[in-house]
Amino acid sequence: MPNIDKLLKQSNAGFKRYTGIHKATFREMLAAMQQHEAQKTKTGRPSVLSLEEQILLAITYWREYRTLYHISMDFGIHESSASRIIRKVEDILIDSGRFELPKKLPSRVDEDINWSVVIVDATETPIERPKKTKETTTAVRKNNTL
């Protein structure tokens, strides 16, 4: 598991090199997560990971695009827990209104630039499987067997 205290003691350049974001952005993310936690009315089973570790887990996934299995092994949790944490962090950060991706290309486009964009969605998504029902399974009757 990455040592969050050791990472936070890194210089700003070292922190950005490891995470891809500035320490100030990490602190803003942490503040948004803490605000969400403070506003929560329902409590459930607490996460094994601290809020800082949850943010780091999500950043690791976004930055390196490693599989959830490998990330979960590093953080000592199950990969389904890692997936839930990533979705939770994404939702909280988006709902905070402080973090978002650019929505469109710059408004001023030079005529001499030939724009071509390729977008690849390589995220892991849960598989939807059909439910097993009586109609979809074949039942064998006793009198048809020898």
N, C-alpha and C positions, 0 to 999 in steps of 0.2 A: 504494500500500500504506500502510495506517495506520502512523504512526510510534509504535511501542510505547513507546519511551523518553520521547517528548513526552507521551504519554498518562499514563504513570506519574508524571510530574512535575506533573500536574494536581492541584488541591486535591481533597479527598475528595468535595466536592459536584460539582465538574466531572467527576471520574471516574465517579461514579454517574450523572450526567446523560447521559454518553456511552454507558456500558455497561449501566446498569440494575442494577448490583451495587456493593457497597462494595469498597474496596481490600482490606480484610481477607478478604472472601470470595474475591476474585481470588487473593490470596496462598495461601489454603487450597486452592483449585483447582490452583494451580501446584505446591504441595507434594504433592498427590495424584498429579499427573502425573509429578513428579520421582521419587516413590517407585515408581511403576509402571515407569518407565524403568530405575531402578536394579535392580529385580527381574527384568527381562527377561533371558532366557538367549539367545534367538535374536536376531541382529541382521539387519536387512534394509537396504534402501536408506534412508539417512537422509532425513528430510523437509527440504524447502527452507526451511520455516518453523520458527522456534524454538517451544518449548513455549508461551511467552507469546503468540506470534502465533496458534498453533493454538487456544488458549483464546479469544482475541479473535475469531477467525473464527467459532467456534461461538456465542459470545455475540452476535455481530452477526446471525447467522442466527436465533437464538431471539428476539432483541429486535425486529428490524426485519422479519422474514419476507420479506426480499428473495429473488429467485431465486438459485440457485446460480451461474448465469452471471454475474450482476452482482457477487456477492461474490467469485467467483474472479478476475474482472477486476481488482478492487481489490487483491487479494493476489498477483496475478501468477502464478496457477497454473491448471490445467485444472479445469473444473467437476466432473469425476469425482473428482479429488483432493480438492476441497473437500468433497464428499459423504462420502468416506472419512474425512477428518479429523473432520468433525462427528460421525459415528457412533463413531469411536474415542474422542473426548473424552467423549461421552455415556456410553459403556460404562465407561470408566475412572472417571469421576466417580460413576456409580451403584455400581460395584463397590467403591469406596472406603468406602461406607456413610456418608459425611459429608453427602451431598447427596441430597435427595429432595423430591418435591412432596407436599403434603398429600393424604392418601388419601380423606378424607371431610369432610363438613360438620361444623361445631362440634357437640359433643354437646348443648349447651343451645340450644334453638331457641325464640325468643319466639313466642307465639301470634299476636301482632299483625303479624308479618312474613309477607308473602306471598312465598315462595321460588319463583322460576322460573329455570331455568338452561338456557342454550343452549350446546352445545359444538359447535365446528366444527373438524374436523381438516383443516387446509389444508397439510399437509406434503407434500413431494415424495417419491414412492416410485418405485423402479425398476420398469419395465414388464416383466412376465413374458410372453414370447412363446413359442408352441409351436415345438418343434424341427422342422426340415424333414426329412422322411423320404421314402423311396421311395414309400410308400403315399399320402402327402399331395400329392406332386407328380405331374403328368401327363407321362409320357414319350411322345414321338411316335416311332413306328417309321419307318424309312426307306421301307418299301414302301407306307405310307399317304400319303406325300407325292407330289405330282405333279411 
